[in-house]
Amino acid sequence: MLDHLQLSPMKAQNAKSKNLALLQKKFKEIHLNQLFAEDSARFQHFSVEYDQIVLDFSKQRIDQNILNELVEFAQNQNLTEWIKRLFSLEQINYTEQRAAMHWALRLPDSEQYFSEINRDVHEQLERMYALVAKIHAGQYRGATGEVIQDVVNIGVGGSDLGPLMVTHALSDFKVATAKPLGIHFVSTMDGSQLSDLLHQLRPETTLFIISSKSFGTIDTLSNAQTVRQWLEKTLGTDTRVLKNHFIGISTKPEKMTEWGIASDKQLLLWDWVGGRYSLWSCIGLPIALTIGVEGFKQLLAGAYAIDQHFQTASFAQNIPILMGVLGAWNNNFLDIQTHAVLPYDGRLKYFASYLQQLEMESNGKSIQRNGEKVDSATCPIVWGEVGPNAQHAFYQLLHQGTHAVSCDFIAPVQRYNSNQFTYAENADALVEQHHLALSNCLAQSRLLAFGNQALSVDELGDLPAYKQYQGNQPSSTILLKELNPYNLGMLIATYEHKVFVQSVLWNINPFDQWGVEKGKEIANQLLPILNREQDDLSGFDASTKGLLKILLGKTDG
């Protein structure tokens, strides 16, 4: 069955690519202005609403024929079967002989179909919830008996980007605690973040979370060893220091124990959880500490809602599938190799960075499942910034540059409503500011799409060339009813499944990341030389030798 599903989609892909290529040639000179002029109900025809999320893809450079062909292309790639395989126990990550079951992390505890796995997941979540409750109540104390007031998450990649992004995005939903609780993040291996942070914290009241799936990541363990020395310098080497000031999250309990983390402070992961998909697990402890247990459950519930939508909605009404096929159309047929993510809400500051890992680590591949090299482009370069800031940085390139760029605009419909007590005194002024952000969001996507036609008649006049806009840059707009835990869960899971859809279209495995591993191995060859434990440079290229000599203070002759 595996061989059949690896080989047959490629035959279908070649056939369907020809149909789409013919449409692309016919479509090449058509402008979005013409598409909107031909269809006054274009928004209704090319937008989908599900639960708390709306996808408007009417500004994508497609018509109904192209959309039909893209949907049929996905069907011919056996996407329905691949979705079933994803939501199963199968080792769909075949290069690492693992399942990819991040969706199991958000199953309701009442789910019976995967009862054993679900029981294991909820056992760990309940242990995490108990720790959260204890910390929030001011009952978790350090080695000297003082209440913990700062928590530092030490991780990298998915163990950092996911919790950091969500914690910042849901800052409005921070729960009240017995004493104010600070949540901090450390990821860089050079120690710069840690050095700055430790000057602000007290050892007696600081708790560290060591998040590492393998508990062998050098970046994370190096930072962990530094904070261990920092704690012991002040508090001594009593066993209570390690017991009371460290929580570990990993698939390797034996490694956590060897490092010194107490068994009751260990939270477990599973091999079937990829790092970039792990925020739904106990890796999300900083999230739960910020928004509380009920908030974290709402985050999971939102993701679960999209899991159900992805499995049951028709392809033409399925938001992740539509986002996936539209991205492939832009990438493979319109030759748009770069994609900008532009949230119009400052709380989504880290969302583009999060998606960079999710998309490019997943689909930045060039070998198909059958071992052959791909015959078309795969993942585009993903980048972005909070929209209002980006307008003053790179929108010049989007509007008048030479690069074709596709964009996702993201915004909440409501913010600063009077029910949020934090904003009650300034609610009206802040609502006006939110409307200012929304007006810019709509204006920018409008100008990107329609160019000069978006200008007023008075503006058009006799415009010099440098004041004109070509437009025809495709974009989608995603609206959330509100940026809350449930809706953010929906948004993240939508992008997760979009990535999976595209992996099926490109016939690649989105769940391994061998390109990440090799650089780390080479670094391990260089480290002993920089530490002056070895001095043989003969195995390196001329550039690396020259740079090593400078770093070591050596001179020729």
C-alpha positions in Angstrom: 0.0 0.0 0.0 2.8 2.4 0.8 4.5 1.8 -2.5 1.3 2.3 -4.4 0.6 5.6 -2.7 4.2 6.8 -3.2 4.2 6.0 -7.0 0.7 6.6 -8.3 0.4 10.2 -7.2 3.4 11.1 -9.4 1.7 9.8 -12.5 -1.4 11.8 -11.6 0.7 14.8 -10.9 2.3 14.8 -14.3 -1.1 14.5 -16.0 -2.8 17.2 -13.9 0.2 19.5 -14.1 -0.3 19.7 -17.9 -3.9 20.8 -17.4 -2.9 23.4 -14.9 0.0 24.5 -17.1 -2.4 25.1 -20.0 -4.7 27.2 -17.8 -1.7 29.1 -16.5 -0.6 30.1 -20.0 -4.1 31.2 -20.8 -4.3 33.0 -17.5 -0.8 34.7 -17.6 -1.9 38.1 -18.8 -5.2 38.3 -16.8 -5.1 41.0 -14.1 -7.1 40.8 -10.8 -8.9 43.9 -12.0 -10.4 41.9 -14.8 -11.3 39.0 -12.6 -13.3 41.3 -10.3 -14.9 43.1 -13.1 -16.1 39.8 -14.6 -17.7 38.6 -11.3 -19.5 41.0 -9.0 -20.0 38.2 -6.5 -16.3 37.2 -6.5 -16.0 37.5 -2.7 -18.9 35.2 -2.2 -17.5 32.7 -4.7 -14.0 32.7 -3.3 -14.3 32.9 0.5 -15.1 30.4 3.2 -16.2 30.8 6.8 -15.9 28.1 9.4 -16.7 28.6 13.1 -14.6 31.6 14.2 -12.4 31.9 11.1 -12.9 33.4 7.6 -10.6 32.9 4.6 -11.0 35.4 1.8 -9.0 34.2 -1.3 -10.8 36.3 -3.8 -7.6 38.3 -4.4 -5.8 35.2 -5.5 -5.1 35.0 -9.3 -7.5 32.2 -10.0 -10.9 31.7 -11.6 -13.5 28.9 -11.0 -11.9 26.7 -13.6 -8.5 26.9 -12.0 -9.9 26.3 -8.6 -11.8 23.2 -9.9 -8.6 21.9 -11.4 -6.6 22.5 -8.2 -9.2 20.6 -6.2 -9.2 17.8 -8.7 -5.4 17.8 -8.7 -5.4 17.3 -4.9 -8.0 14.5 -5.2 -5.8 12.8 -7.8 -2.9 13.1 -5.5 -4.8 10.8 -3.1 -5.1 13.6 -0.6 -8.2 12.0 1.0 -6.3 8.8 1.7 -3.2 10.7 3.0 -5.4 12.6 5.4 -6.8 9.3 6.7 -3.2 8.0 7.1 -2.2 11.2 9.0 -5.0 10.7 11.5 -3.9 7.1 12.2 -1.2 5.2 14.0 0.7 4.6 10.8 4.4 5.6 10.6 3.8 8.2 8.0 7.2 9.8 8.8 8.8 6.9 7.0 12.4 8.1 7.1 12.4 8.0 10.9 9.9 5.2 11.2 7.5 7.3 13.3 3.9 8.3 13.2 3.0 12.0 13.1 0.3 12.3 15.7 0.4 15.9 16.9 -3.3 15.9 16.4 -3.6 13.3 19.2 -2.4 16.0 21.6 -5.7 17.9 21.3 -8.2 15.0 21.4 -10.9 15.5 24.0 -10.4 13.2 27.0 -13.7 11.6 26.1 -12.3 10.3 22.7 -12.4 6.5 22.7 -11.0 5.6 19.3 -7.3 6.1 20.4 -8.0 5.4 24.0 -4.5 4.2 25.1 -2.7 7.1 23.5 -5.3 9.5 24.6 -5.0 8.3 28.2 -1.2 8.8 28.1 -1.5 12.3 26.7 -4.1 13.4 29.3 -2.1 11.9 32.1 0.9 14.1 31.2 -1.4 17.1 30.6 -3.0 16.6 34.1 0.4 16.5 35.6 1.3 19.8 33.9 -2.0 21.3 35.0 -1.2 20.4 38.6 2.1 22.1 38.4 0.5 25.2 36.9 -2.1 25.3 39.7 0.6 25.0 42.3 2.7 27.8 40.8 -0.3 30.1 40.3 -1.4 29.6 43.9 2.0 30.6 45.2 2.6 27.2 46.6 5.6 26.3 44.5 8.7 27.3 46.4 12.4 27.4 45.7 15.2 25.8 47.7 15.1 28.6 50.3 11.3 28.4 50.8 10.6 31.6 48.8 7.7 31.6 46.3 8.6 31.2 42.6 8.0 34.5 40.8 9.8 34.0 37.5 9.8 31.0 35.1 12.4 30.7 32.3 11.8 28.4 29.4 15.1 27.1 28.0 14.6 25.5 24.6 15.3 26.0 20.9 13.3 25.5 17.7 9.8 24.1 18.4 10.5 24.0 22.1 10.9 27.8 22.0 9.2 29.3 18.9 5.8 27.7 19.6 5.5 28.6 23.3 7.0 32.1 22.7 4.7 32.9 19.9 1.5 31.8 21.7 2.4 33.3 25.0 3.0 36.7 23.3 -0.1 36.4 21.2 -2.4 35.6 24.1 -0.9 38.3 26.5 -4.4 39.8 26.9 -5.6 36.6 28.5 -2.9 36.4 31.2 -4.5 35.0 34.4 -4.2 36.5 37.8 -1.8 34.6 40.2 -1.1 34.8 43.9 2.0 36.8 43.1 2.9 38.4 39.8 4.5 35.7 37.6 7.1 36.6 34.9 7.5 34.2 31.9 10.8 34.4 30.0 12.4 32.6 27.1 16.0 31.7 26.3 17.1 29.9 23.1 20.3 31.4 21.7 23.4 29.2 22.2 25.8 32.2 22.5 24.4 33.0 25.9 23.4 36.6 25.1 19.8 36.2 26.1 20.7 34.4 29.3 23.4 36.9 30.3 21.0 39.8 30.1 18.2 37.9 31.8 20.1 36.5 34.8 21.0 40.1 35.8 17.3 40.8 36.3 16.4 37.6 38.3 16.9 36.3 41.8 18.0 32.6 42.1 15.8 32.1 45.1 12.6 32.8 43.2 13.4 31.5 39.7 12.2 28.2 38.1 13.7 26.9 34.9 12.0 24.7 32.3 14.4 22.6 30.2 12.5 21.7 27.1 14.3 19.3 24.8 12.7 16.4 22.9 15.9 14.4 22.9 17.4 16.0 26.0 20.6 16.1 24.0 20.4 19.4 22.1 23.7 21.2 22.7 22.1 24.7 22.6 19.6 23.9 25.3 21.9 21.9 27.6 24.6 24.5 27.4 22.2 27.2 28.6 20.8 24.8 31.2 24.3 24.1 32.6 25.0 27.8 32.8 21.9 28.5 34.9 22.6 25.5 37.1 26.0 27.1 37.9 24.3 30.4 38.5 21.9 28.8 41.0 24.5 26.8 42.8 26.8 29.8 43.1 24.2 31.5 45.3 22.2 28.6 46.7 24.9 25.9 47.0 24.8 22.3 45.7 22.1 21.0 48.0 19.9 18.5 46.2 16.9 20.8 46.8 18.3 23.3 44.3 17.9 20.9 41.4 14.7 19.5 42.8 13.0 22.8 43.3 14.3 25.0 40.5 14.1 22.7 37.4 11.3 21.1 35.4 12.2 18.9 32.5 10.2 18.1 29.4 11.5 15.4 27.1 11.0 11.9 25.6 14.0 10.8 27.6 13.2 10.4 31.3 16.5 8.6 31.9 18.5 11.6 30.6 16.5 14.0 32.7 17.2 11.9 35.8 20.9 11.7 34.9 21.1 15.5 34.6 19.5 15.8 38.0 15.8 16.6 37.4 13.5 15.0 40.0 11.1 12.4 38.7 8.1 14.4 39.9 9.3 17.4 37.9 9.6 15.4 34.6 6.9 15.8 31.9 7.0 13.4 29.0 6.7 13.6 25.2 6.5 10.9 22.6 8.6 10.3 19.4 5.5 10.8 17.3 5.4 14.5 18.2 7.6 16.6 15.9 9.3 19.5 17.7 7.6 22.1 15.5 4.2 20.5 16.3 4.8 20.2 20.0 3.3 23.3 21.6 0.0 21.4 22.2 1.9 19.0 24.6 3.7 19.8 27.9 6.1 21.8 25.8 3.2 24.3 26.1 3.8 24.7 29.9 4.8 28.4 29.5 1.6 28.9 27.6 -0.5 27.3 30.4 1.4 29.3 33.0 0.4 32.5 31.1 -3.3 31.8 30.1 -4.1 29.2 32.8 -5.4 25.7 32.5 -8.8 26.6 31.0 -7.1 28.9 28.5 -4.8 26.1 27.4 -7.8 23.7 27.1 -9.4 26.3 24.8 -6.3 26.4 22.7 -6.5 22.7 22.2 -10.2 22.8 21.5 -9.7 25.3 18.7 -7.1 23.1 17.1 -9.3 20.1 17.5 -12.1 22.0 15.7 -9.9 22.5 12.7 -8.8 18.8 12.8 -12.4 17.9 12.4 -13.0 20.4 9.7 -9.9 19.2 7.8 -11.1 15.6 7.9 -14.8 16.2 7.0 -15.3 19.3 4.9 -15.4 19.1 1.1 -12.2 20.1 -0.6 -13.9 23.2 -2.1 -14.9 24.4 1.4 -11.9 23.1 3.4 -9.8 26.0 4.6 -6.4 24.2 5.0 -6.9 22.4 1.7 -7.7 25.7 -0.1 -4.7 27.4 1.4 -2.5 24.5 0.4 -3.6 24.3 -3.3 -3.5 28.1 -3.7 0.0 28.2 -2.3 1.0 25.4 -4.8 -0.6 27.4 -7.7 1.4 30.5 -6.8 4.6 28.5 -6.3 4.5 26.1 -9.2 2.4 27.8 -11.9 2.8 31.6 -11.2 6.4 31.2 -10.3 6.0 33.1 -7.0 8.8 31.8 -4.8 8.3 34.0 -1.7 5.4 34.3 0.7 4.9 37.1 3.3 2.8 36.6 6.4 1.4 40.0 7.6 -0.6 40.0 10.8 -2.3 43.3 11.7 -2.1 42.7 15.4 1.0 43.4 17.4 0.3 40.3 19.6 1.1 38.1 16.6 4.7 39.5 16.5 6.3 36.1 16.4 3.8 34.4 14.1 5.8 34.8 10.9 8.9 33.4 12.7 6.9 30.4 13.9 5.6 29.7 10.4 9.1 29.9 9.0 10.0 26.8 11.0 6.6 25.1 10.5 6.7 25.5 6.7 10.3 25.6 5.6 11.6 22.9 8.0 8.6 20.7 6.9 8.5 21.3 3.1 12.0 22.6 2.4 12.7 19.2 0.7 13.9 18.2 -2.8 13.6 14.3 -2.6 10.2 12.7 -3.2 8.8 9.8 -1.2 9.9 7.4 -4.0 13.5 8.5 -3.6 13.5 10.6 -6.8 14.3 14.3 -7.1 11.3 16.6 -7.3 10.6 18.0 -10.7 9.1 21.3 -9.5 9.6 23.9 -6.8 8.5 23.0 -3.3 8.3 25.3 -0.3 8.5 29.0 -0.9 10.6 31.3 1.3 8.3 32.4 4.2 8.9 35.7 5.9 6.9 38.5 7.4 6.3 41.0 10.1 3.5 42.7 12.0 1.8 44.6 9.2 1.9 48.2 10.4 5.7 47.9 11.0 6.2 46.1 7.7 4.5 49.0 5.9 7.4 51.2 6.9 10.0 48.6 5.9 9.4 46.3 3.0 6.0 47.2 1.5 7.8 49.4 -1.0 9.2 46.2 -2.5 5.7 44.6 -2.5 4.0 47.5 -4.2 6.7 48.7 -6.7 9.5 46.2 -6.7 10.4 43.6 -9.3 9.6 40.5 -7.2 6.3 38.6 -7.3 5.2 38.0 -3.7 2.1 36.3 -2.3 0.8 37.4 1.0 -1.4 36.3 3.9 -3.1 39.2 5.8 -4.3 38.2 9.2 -6.5 40.3 11.6 -9.0 39.9 14.4 -12.5 41.4 13.8 -12.9 42.6 17.4 -10.4 43.8 19.9 -10.6 46.0 23.1 -14.2 45.4 23.6 -15.6 46.8 26.9 -15.9 43.4 28.5 -12.2 43.2 28.8 -11.7 45.0 32.1 -8.1 45.8 31.3 -9.1 48.2 28.6 -12.3 49.6 30.1 -11.0 53.1 30.8 -9.6 53.6 27.3 -11.9 51.3 25.4 -13.1 53.8 22.8 -9.7 55.2 21.9 -8.2 51.7 21.6 -11.1 50.5 19.5 -10.4 53.4 17.1 -6.8 52.3 17.0 -7.8 48.8 16.1 -10.0 50.2 13.3 -7.0 52.1 12.1 -5.0 48.8 11.9 -7.9 47.1 10.1 -8.3 50.0 7.6 -4.6 49.6 6.8 -4.9 45.9 6.4 -7.7 46.2 3.9 -6.0 49.1 2.1 -2.7 47.3 1.6 -4.3 44.1 0.2 -6.4 46.3 -2.1 -3.5 48.2 -3.5 -1.4 45.1 -3.9 -4.3 43.5 -5.9 -5.6 46.4 -8.0 -2.7 48.8 -8.4 -3.6 52.1 -9.9 -7.3 51.1 -10.0 -7.3 51.3 -6.2 -6.5 55.0 -6.4 -9.2 57.7 -6.5 -10.1 59.4 -9.8 -8.5 62.6 -8.4 -5.2 60.8 -7.7 -4.9 59.1 -11.1 -4.7 62.3 -13.2 -1.3 62.5 -15.0 0.7 60.2 -12.6 4.5 60.0 -13.3 5.7 56.4 -13.5 7.3 56.4 -10.1 3.9 57.1 -8.5 2.1 54.2 -10.3 1.3 50.8 -9.1 1.0 47.6 -11.2 -0.9 45.6 -8.7 -1.8 41.9 -9.4 0.1 40.7 -6.3 -2.0 37.8 -5.0 -3.1 37.6 -1.3 -5.5 35.9 1.1 -7.0 37.6 4.1 -7.7 35.6 7.2 -10.1 37.1 9.8 -10.5 35.7 13.3 -13.6 36.8 15.3 -11.2 37.6 18.1 -7.6 36.7 19.0 -8.4 34.4 21.9 -7.0 30.9 22.9 -9.7 29.0 20.9 -9.3 31.0 17.7 -5.5 31.0 17.9 -5.6 27.2 18.2 -7.7 27.2 15.0 -5.3 29.4 13.2 -2.2 27.4 14.1 -3.8 24.1 13.2 -5.0 25.5 9.9 -1.4 26.3 8.9 -0.2 22.9 10.1 -2.7 21.1 7.8 -2.0 23.5 4.9 1.7 22.4 5.2 0.6 18.7 5.1 -1.6 19.3 2.0 1.3 20.8 0.1 3.6 17.9 1.1 1.1 15.6 -0.5 0.9 17.7 -3.7 4.8 17.7 -3.9 5.1 14.0 -2.8 7.6 14.8 0.0 7.8 13.9 3.7 7.1 17.0 5.8 7.9 15.3 9.2 11.7 14.8 9.1 14.4 17.4 9.0 17.7 15.8 8.1 19.0 19.1 6.8 18.9 20.5 10.3 21.0 17.6 11.8 24.1 17.6 9.6 25.2 21.2 10.4 25.1 20.2 14.1 27.4 17.2 13.4 29.9 19.4 11.6 29.9 21.9 14.4 30.8 19.1 16.8 34.0 18.5 14.6 34.9 22.1 15.0 34.2 22.7 18.7 37.2 20.7 20.0 39.5 22.8 17.8 38.1 26.1 19.1 38.3 24.7 22.6 42.0 23.9 21.9 41.5 20.3 22.6 42.7 19.4 19.0 44.9 21.3 16.6 44.7 19.3 13.4 43.2 21.5 10.7 44.1 19.3 7.7 40.6 18.0 7.2 39.0 21.3 6.5 38.7 23.5 3.4 40.8 26.6 2.9 38.1 29.1 4.0 37.4 27.2 7.2 41.1 26.9 8.0 41.6 30.6 7.5 38.7 31.5 9.7 39.8 29.1 12.4 43.3 30.5 12.5 41.9 34.0 13.0 39.6 32.8 15.8 42.5 30.9 17.4 44.8 33.9 17.1 47.2 32.0 14.9 49.3 33.6 12.2 51.0 32.0 9.2 54.7 31.5 9.5 
